[in-house]
């Protein structure tokens, strides 16, 4: 059963319902055999985190802010591991519009979807694959143009041409990729919100995207969705994740209609020039008890906000202090076996509440 947000909660011209891709609210939920186990999700999550560390180390190889791990042996590609990719939104593309379920990712910049005729390869997706020939507003972008040149700087790869059309290539650290034409067409967020978008129309796509039609890039670089719609939304966007897999959240563009109870903090300047968003952590409390952790532990490492990462990570010093205090305050409950990197688990099978 799916519990949808009330109409009033989404009564904004730029708000999209946000769903868990394996929950009953998602079109992708039809294939229940493809739902990964908790252990698989954690392993995918670990791979994504390692690839983020790897990318940051390549951007600033002399930095001591990024933990050096075996992730630095990952392929030198522009994208990171897609990971568990738990949340999707539905947008309309083309004229007439075709609805497509896209993974939304705050660490990626290029928006793309699979396209007919799949001259290379298309993986299986739940929505019908977008057909450019059926959209009266679709156009490939030319090679000789500013937008095609921007692809080089955004992806870090020289972009080739095919029959004078601009070709994009995005690769991810798990060896998945999308290659095709960089194009322009109408995107429909809501019935009253239709605009042009530059996006990748993938002709050769490989990887495990769990039936989604592609990816909505919400990163900080040029050509990301927020950057393309800077005039309309001033690069503002917010999202509320579903509280359960059987409920919906939302992804909203623009700063209108924000509740007065919302509190704001500035983004970190540490990750300017990258695709990533960050914030500054100053301390952690457990049950009202502030932990004895130096603020430099957080400022040296920095902190990323990432829509595609499931488990929050902390520097070892901070995690050790958090684990010690948490276990102390939970000492009346029996512990359970650890799961992958989760080493503080509890058995509540004998508890009624």
Secondary structure, DSSP 8 states (H G I E B T S, - for coil): --B---GGGG-STTEEEEEETTSTTSGGGG-GGG---HHHHHHHHHHHHHHHHHHHHHHTTT-SSS---GGGGS---SS---TT--EEEEEEETTTTEEEEEEEETT----EEEEET-SSB----SS--EEGGG-TT-EE-BSSSHHHHHHHHHHSS---EETTEEEEEEE-TTS-EEEEEEEEEEEEEETTEEEEEEEEEEEEEES--TT--EEEE--SSTTSHHHHTHHHHTT-EEEE--SSTTBEEEEEESSTT--TT-------STTTTSS-EEE-----EETTEE----HHHHHHH-EEE-TT--S----HHHHHHHHHHHHHHTTTS-EE--BTTB--EE--TT---
